[in-house]
Amino acid sequence: MKRKIIKYTLPKQSIYITAPKTLDSVLIKSLKSLGADRRLTERAIIKYWRDMFGGSITNSTNNIVYKDNGLSIFLNSSVIKSELLMMKQQILEKFQKQFGKDNIRYLNIY
């Protein structure tokens, strides 16, 4: 978002003042500088996983790792792992639709 530049003309000179930033742009910049935006994305991914699968699959999930624009799911059930591996592409597409293709480029199931 471009900030508006306001021009004030006085005798023999002009003064340019940058309009103040909006609060949301300041918050987003602050979150990014602290690295909190990545942590918020990771939390949203975990919540989406729980909402999408619920019950037994969520209980069989040991860990979910979001790193380098990829998602790694660690399971403790080989049966559920086999089922999810067959649905891997569909799961990846759902996550990409929810969070954007730039944010989730690959999915690993372990």
C-alpha positions in Angstrom: 0.0 0.0 0.0 1.4 3.3 -1.0 1.4 6.1 1.5 0.0 9.4 0.5 2.4 12.3 0.2 0.9 15.7 1.2 2.4 18.9 -0.3 2.2 22.1 1.6 3.3 25.2 -0.3 4.6 28.1 1.6 6.1 31.3 0.3 9.4 30.4 -1.5 9.4 26.8 -0.4 7.4 23.6 -0.5 7.2 21.0 2.3 6.4 17.4 1.7 5.0 15.3 4.5 4.3 11.6 4.4 0.8 10.7 5.6 0.8 8.5 8.7 0.7 4.7 8.2 -2.4 2.8 8.9 -2.5 0.7 12.1 -2.8 -2.6 10.2 0.3 -1.9 8.1 2.3 -1.1 11.3 1.1 -4.2 13.0 2.0 -6.4 10.0 5.4 -4.9 9.7 6.0 -5.4 13.5 4.9 -9.0 13.4 7.2 -9.8 10.5 10.1 -8.1 12.1 9.6 -10.2 15.2 9.1 -13.4 13.2 5.6 -13.8 14.8 3.8 -14.0 11.4 5.4 -17.4 10.7 4.4 -18.6 14.1 0.8 -17.4 13.6 0.8 -19.2 10.2 2.0 -22.4 11.9 -0.7 -22.2 14.5 -3.4 -21.7 11.8 -2.1 -24.7 9.9 -2.3 -26.9 13.0 -5.8 -25.7 13.7 -6.8 -26.3 10.1 -5.4 -29.9 10.3 -7.5 -30.6 13.4 -10.6 -29.1 11.8 -10.1 -30.9 8.5 -9.5 -34.4 10.0 -10.7 -34.4 13.6 -10.8 -37.5 15.8 -8.6 -40.5 15.2 -6.3 -38.9 12.6 -5.6 -35.9 14.9 -5.0 -38.3 17.8 -2.5 -40.2 15.7 -0.6 -37.1 14.7 2.7 -36.7 16.7 3.9 -33.5 15.2 3.2 -30.9 12.5 6.1 -28.9 11.3 5.9 -25.9 9.0 9.3 -25.0 7.7 10.7 -23.5 4.5 7.3 -23.2 2.9 6.7 -26.9 3.4 4.5 -29.0 5.7 5.7 -32.2 7.4 3.2 -34.4 9.2 4.5 -37.0 11.7 2.1 -39.8 12.5 2.3 -42.8 14.9 -0.1 -45.1 13.0 1.2 -46.8 9.8 -2.4 -47.5 8.7 -3.4 -43.9 8.8 -0.1 -42.9 7.2 -0.9 -45.2 4.3 -4.3 -43.8 3.9 -3.0 -40.2 4.0 -0.3 -40.9 1.5 -2.9 -42.0 -1.0 -4.7 -38.7 -0.5 -1.5 -36.6 -0.3 -2.2 -34.5 -3.4 -5.7 -33.7 -2.3 -4.5 -32.7 1.1 -1.8 -30.5 -0.3 -4.3 -28.8 -2.6 -6.7 -28.1 0.4 -3.8 -26.5 2.4 -2.7 -24.5 -0.6 -6.2 -23.3 -1.2 -6.5 -22.2 2.4 -3.0 -20.7 2.9 -1.8 -20.0 -0.6 0.5 -21.9 -2.9 3.4 -19.6 -2.0 3.1 -20.5 1.7 2.8 -24.3 1.3 4.7 -25.7 -1.6 5.1 -29.3 -0.5 3.7 -31.9 1.9 5.6 -34.7 3.6 3.9 -37.4 5.6 6.1 -39.5 7.9 
